[in-house]
Amino acid sequence: MATIQTTYESITNNTVDGAIICSGATKKIGFYGKVPVAQRAYSSAVHATSALATSASFGATQLAALQEIQSTLIGLGIWATV
């Protein structure tokens, strides 16, 4: 059976405040072998939460799931808000 790696590198330098990766929207970041990219530009037609809430294309459950995904991406700084 293969040995599982159980050690991890901390990027917070052991501080309780956490870490910020990329301090601005133009800074680039990449995950899982993808080329680093900057945050996509804000577009009110796509990114505004009110535009999603008025869509008749989704039922209440689908809309709630979409809004939760959007909130998560905003919280991670991936979804542009301005």
N, C-alpha and C positions, 0 to 999 in steps of 0.2 A: 504494500500500500504506500502511496506517495506521501511524503511529509508536507504538511500544510504550513505555509509561512504565517507566523503569528506575531511578528513584530511590525510596527508601523512607525512612520516618521511623522512627528508633530510639526505642523507649520506655524504654530502659535507661539513657539518659544516658551511653552509652559505658562502662558499668561491666562488669566481668567476672562479677559476681555474678548478673546477669539481672534479671528484673522480676517482681513479684507484681501481678496484677490482682485486685482485691477481696481484702481481708485477712480477711474473715469470711464465714461461710455465709449471713448475712442481707444482705450487700452484693449489689448487682445488676450483671449484665453481659449484654450482648446482642451477637449477631453477625449479619452479613449482613442488616441491616435489620430484625431481629426486636426486639420490645419487650424491654428488659432485665428479667431475672427473677433471683430469689435461688435458691440451690441448693435442690433439693427436699429435704424432710425425710427423715431416715433411717427406714427401716422394716425390721426384721430379717427379716420375711417375704419382702421383695423384695431387699434389699441384701446380706444375708449370703452370703458366698461358699460356705459349707457347704450352704446350702439349694439352691444351683444344682448342686453336685457330687453330690447324692443323687438328682437327677431322672432318672427312667427314660424321660423323653420325648426325650432326646437320645442320639445315638450318641457315641462317643469323639471323633470329629473335630469334630462340631458343638459338643460341650461345650467342647473345647479352644478353638475359635474364640470362643465366647461368653465364656469366662474371659479370653481375651486382650483382647477388647473391654472387658470390665469392668475389667481391670487398667489399660488405657489411660485409661479414664474416671476411675478412682481417681487415677492419676498426674497427670491434668490438674486434679483437684479438682472434677470435675463430678459424680462418683458419691459420694454421701454415705457415710461410713464409721462415723459415730457419731451 
